Amino acid sequence: MSQDNFSLNLSLYLIDIEMVNKYFIGSHISERKFRQIVRFFSLDIEAKKTAELTGISRQSINKIYAAIRQRIVDICSVPIQPTIGEFELDESYFGAHRVRGIRGRGARGKIIVFGIFKRPNTIYTYIVNDCSTETLMPIIKEIVHPNAIVITDVFKTYNTLNNEGFKHHFTVNHGENEFAKSPMIHTNGIENFWGLCKVRFSKFRGINKSTFYLHLKECKFRYNNKEKDIILKGLFLNSSIFLCFLKLS
């Protein structure tokens, strides 16, 4: 074999290796480029910027980002057992402007998210239709053990916690500008998470209701794993395997 033919065959071989993508079967995007896209996602770089940095179309980047978010939802959907600890409960409203001080019926047109924050650094989120006792209590019982310490504001739904077997329930009255009764009795942890979500969502200049769930779970995932290397596996097209380490700090 001549030197020229050898060089040509080697070049074709290297190109073939470059184009193989075990994470994304049938894709024209190389594995190296795909890893780069995932890395940019983990660093919270927006899709538009990632498209510019990689030279991949915005449409393709959006598709990959959506697939990663869906995989995050799958990872978050694991069975949970009630545990003992310190928990903060609260709800928040996303979307259209909410009239201050009005909940439930006053949240018409908004997305209602119920949150449970287990100290020191774990958040659980649920999109709910309303904040009634009938809606929230089954969620609370799924996460919080009756012997746990529970801190809430004075919203009427939480007044039934004692009757439901939660004997260590403490409250703060935000309506009276009471935000902490002691170093333990406050809801600063979950309020901090709501603030992070709203700042994050604002950069998208509006999130479609159909994809809000994906973005909410991404916020939860990033928050719960902000000090870890994350393994995402079993992603998305044609039963391909997606396995990578994400540094979310």
PLY file of the C-alpha trace (Angstrom):
ply
format ascii 1.0
element vertex 249
property float x
property float y
property float z
element edge 248
property int vertex1
property int vertex2
end_header
0.00 0.00 0.00
1.35 3.40 -0.96
1.94 6.09 1.62
-0.78 8.22 0.04
-3.34 5.41 0.21
-2.36 4.65 3.80
-2.81 8.29 4.79
-6.17 8.44 3.02
-7.43 5.25 4.70
-6.23 6.49 8.11
-8.00 9.78 7.60
-11.23 8.03 6.63
-10.88 5.74 9.68
-10.41 8.69 12.02
-13.37 10.49 10.48
-15.47 7.36 10.95
-14.44 7.16 14.62
-15.20 10.84 15.07
-18.71 10.43 13.66
-19.66 7.41 15.78
-21.96 8.45 18.62
-22.97 5.67 20.99
-25.14 8.12 22.94
-27.23 9.32 20.04
-27.79 6.54 17.49
-28.29 7.74 13.94
-27.18 11.28 14.72
-24.89 13.28 12.48
-23.44 14.85 15.63
-20.18 13.24 16.69
-19.73 11.77 20.15
-17.08 14.37 20.97
-19.43 17.17 19.96
-22.31 15.56 21.81
-20.25 15.37 25.01
-19.45 19.05 24.54
-23.15 19.90 24.27
-23.91 17.95 27.44
-21.08 19.71 29.20
-22.49 23.10 28.20
-25.91 22.01 29.47
-24.39 21.01 32.80
-22.71 24.42 33.03
-26.16 25.98 32.47
-25.23 27.60 29.17
-28.34 28.55 27.22
-29.26 26.68 24.04
-28.67 29.73 21.83
-25.13 30.17 23.13
-24.42 26.44 22.91
-25.49 26.48 19.27
-23.07 29.33 18.60
-20.19 27.63 20.43
-20.65 24.22 18.80
-21.78 25.20 15.32
-24.81 22.92 15.72
-28.23 24.25 14.75
-30.40 25.77 17.46
-33.13 23.28 16.58
-30.81 20.32 17.25
-29.55 21.85 20.50
-33.12 22.42 21.67
-33.94 18.79 20.91
-30.94 17.50 22.88
-31.59 19.86 25.80
-35.22 18.71 25.94
-34.10 15.07 25.93
-31.68 15.69 28.79
-34.43 17.42 30.79
-36.75 14.49 30.17
-34.06 12.13 31.42
-33.74 14.28 34.55
-37.48 13.85 35.11
-37.03 10.08 34.84
-34.20 10.13 37.37
-36.27 12.22 39.78
-39.25 9.83 39.51
-38.11 7.30 42.09
-40.09 5.82 45.01
-39.86 7.84 48.23
-40.29 6.75 51.83
-41.34 9.14 54.64
-38.33 10.20 56.72
-37.63 11.98 59.98
-35.87 15.33 59.95
-36.66 19.03 59.66
-38.99 20.01 56.83
-40.24 23.32 55.45
-43.48 23.32 53.45
-44.65 26.07 51.13
-46.30 26.71 47.79
-45.41 29.13 45.04
-47.07 30.48 41.90
-45.49 30.78 38.47
-46.70 32.47 35.34
-49.14 35.37 35.26
-49.02 38.03 37.97
-50.52 36.93 41.29
-52.46 39.26 43.54
-50.47 39.49 46.76
-51.99 37.64 49.69
-54.47 35.65 47.60
-54.04 31.89 47.23
-56.08 29.07 45.78
-58.79 30.76 43.72
-56.56 33.84 43.49
-53.98 31.76 41.65
-56.23 31.33 38.63
-54.16 31.14 35.44
-50.92 30.44 37.29
-49.02 27.22 37.74
-49.12 26.20 41.40
-46.08 24.37 42.74
-46.05 22.77 46.16
-42.61 22.34 47.68
-41.13 20.36 50.55
-37.64 21.30 51.68
-35.79 18.77 53.84
-32.97 20.44 55.65
-30.18 20.95 54.92
-30.33 20.71 51.13
-33.02 18.52 49.55
-36.06 19.84 47.70
-39.18 18.03 46.47
-41.56 19.76 44.04
-45.06 18.97 42.80
-47.29 20.79 40.36
-50.78 20.82 41.89
-54.22 22.01 40.85
-54.93 23.68 44.19
-53.61 23.99 47.74
-56.44 22.26 49.53
-55.89 19.81 52.37
-57.18 17.02 50.12
-54.50 17.80 47.55
-51.47 18.53 49.72
-51.83 16.09 52.61
-51.19 12.90 50.57
-48.02 14.50 49.18
-46.84 15.52 52.64
-47.44 12.03 54.02
-45.43 10.54 51.16
-42.33 12.54 52.14
-42.59 13.53 55.80
-42.70 11.11 58.72
-45.25 12.00 61.46
-42.41 12.33 63.99
-40.57 14.86 61.85
-40.34 18.58 62.63
-42.49 20.56 60.20
-42.33 24.34 59.68
-44.88 26.25 57.60
-46.56 29.62 57.39
-50.09 30.03 58.75
-51.94 29.12 55.55
-55.14 27.32 56.59
-54.29 24.04 54.84
-51.36 23.52 57.19
-53.56 23.99 60.26
-54.73 20.40 59.84
-51.24 18.91 60.22
-51.67 18.24 63.94
-54.95 16.45 63.29
-53.17 14.32 60.67
-50.64 13.07 63.20
-47.84 15.60 62.77
-47.18 16.58 66.38
-44.13 18.78 65.83
-45.64 21.49 63.65
-44.37 25.07 64.00
-45.47 28.17 62.12
-44.30 31.63 61.14
-46.75 34.37 60.20
-45.45 36.09 57.08
-48.52 38.30 56.99
-47.35 39.89 60.23
-43.77 40.21 58.92
-42.71 37.30 61.06
-40.10 35.32 59.16
-38.22 33.54 61.94
-39.27 32.71 65.49
-35.92 31.10 66.25
-32.87 29.79 64.37
-34.93 26.65 63.65
-38.45 27.99 63.08
-38.42 29.64 59.64
-39.01 28.75 55.99
-35.93 30.45 54.58
-34.69 27.27 52.89
-37.67 26.75 50.63
-38.11 30.49 50.07
-34.53 30.55 48.82
-35.32 27.75 46.35
-38.38 29.61 45.02
-36.20 32.66 44.48
-33.59 30.65 42.58
-36.31 29.15 40.36
-37.81 32.51 39.48
-34.44 34.05 38.69
-33.57 31.07 36.52
-36.91 31.08 34.69
-36.69 34.81 34.02
-33.75 34.31 31.66
-35.99 32.29 29.34
-38.34 35.27 29.03
-41.32 33.02 29.58
-41.68 29.24 29.68
-44.46 27.41 27.88
-46.82 25.61 30.26
-46.24 22.38 28.34
-42.51 22.43 29.18
-42.65 24.08 32.60
-42.58 20.69 34.32
-39.25 19.85 32.64
-37.68 23.13 33.72
-39.00 22.77 37.27
-37.49 19.29 37.62
-34.22 20.58 36.20
-34.16 23.25 38.92
-34.83 20.60 41.55
-32.13 18.32 40.10
-29.52 21.06 39.97
-30.34 22.22 43.49
-30.23 18.74 45.04
-26.98 17.87 43.28
-25.17 21.19 43.21
-22.19 19.80 45.11
-21.94 16.48 43.29
-20.85 14.93 40.02
-24.05 13.68 38.43
-24.43 10.53 36.36
-27.20 10.59 33.78
-27.77 7.27 32.09
-30.22 5.50 29.88
-31.11 8.47 27.63
-33.25 8.77 24.86
-33.19 7.71 21.23
-33.58 4.17 19.94
-32.75 2.67 23.35
-29.24 4.11 23.16
-27.19 4.52 26.32
-26.34 8.00 27.48
-23.73 7.99 30.23
-21.83 11.08 31.25
-20.65 12.97 34.29
-22.07 16.43 34.87
-20.41 18.91 37.18
-23.21 21.21 38.30
-21.33 23.57 40.56
0 1
1 2
2 3
3 4
4 5
5 6
6 7
7 8
8 9
9 10
10 11
11 12
12 13
13 14
14 15
15 16
16 17
17 18
18 19
19 20
20 21
21 22
22 23
23 24
24 25
25 26
26 27
27 28
28 29
29 30
30 31
31 32
32 33
33 34
34 35
35 36
36 37
37 38
38 39
39 40
40 41
41 42
42 43
43 44
44 45
45 46
46 47
47 48
48 49
49 50
50 51
51 52
52 53
53 54
54 55
55 56
56 57
57 58
58 59
59 60
60 61
61 62
62 63
63 64
64 65
65 66
66 67
67 68
68 69
69 70
70 71
71 72
72 73
73 74
74 75
75 76
76 77
77 78
78 79
79 80
80 81
81 82
82 83
83 84
84 85
85 86
86 87
87 88
88 89
89 90
90 91
91 92
92 93
93 94
94 95
95 96
96 97
97 98
98 99
99 100
100 101
101 102
102 103
103 104
104 105
105 106
106 107
107 108
108 109
109 110
110 111
111 112
112 113
113 114
114 115
115 116
116 117
117 118
118 119
119 120
120 121
121 122
122 123
123 124
124 125
125 126
126 127
127 128
128 129
129 130
130 131
131 132
132 133
133 134
134 135
135 136
136 137
137 138
138 139
139 140
140 141
141 142
142 143
143 144
144 145
145 146
146 147
147 148
148 149
149 150
150 151
151 152
152 153
153 154
154 155
155 156
156 157
157 158
158 159
159 160
160 161
161 162
162 163
163 164
164 165
165 166
166 167
167 168
168 169
169 170
170 171
171 172
172 173
173 174
174 175
175 176
176 177
177 178
178 179
179 180
180 181
181 182
182 183
183 184
184 185
185 186
186 187
187 188
188 189
189 190
190 191
191 192
192 193
193 194
194 195
195 196
196 197
197 198
198 199
199 200
200 201
201 202
202 203
203 204
204 205
205 206
206 207
207 208
208 209
209 210
210 211
211 212
212 213
213 214
214 215
215 216
216 217
217 218
218 219
219 220
220 221
221 222
222 223
223 224
224 225
225 226
226 227
227 228
228 229
229 230
230 231
231 232
232 233
233 234
234 235
235 236
236 237
237 238
238 239
239 240
240 241
241 242
242 243
243 244
244 245
245 246
246 247
247 248
